[in-house]
Amino acid sequence: MDKKTLTREYKETQRPMGVYQVRNTVNGKVLIGTSVDLPAILNRLRGELRLGGLRNRALQQDWNEHGPEAFEIEILDTLAPSDKPGYNPKDDLKALEALWLEKLMPFEERGYNARPKG
């Protein structure tokens, strides 16, 4: 297979989407997030944490203090892609995230997420 074909096949491959968690095993705090491309966001998170550039200052500070071995990054839930033309998973991901936020309550001393407004 040539490079052009491989690139096209990669772009056409549906990436897993859903909810992920970053858990501090020292203090039990968690960060819950969603993405339409879970492998990409998890790689990005690891890279930003390693380089000290994560926007979530509390999580970055704990990472710097405890080191990468004190954290577990995992996928909590996946969203099956729809075969409907023009499907936008945004609302479905938001609903799935809300369920996990309600279940785990990762706010204030329990986590790194900001409490939802409203």
Secondary structure, DSSP 8 states (H G I E B T S, - for coil): --HHHHHHHHHHS---EEEEEEEETTT--EEEEEESSHHHHHHHHHHHHHHT--S-HHHHHHHHHH-GGGEEEEEEEEE----STT--THHHHHHHHHHHHHHH--BGGGBSB-----
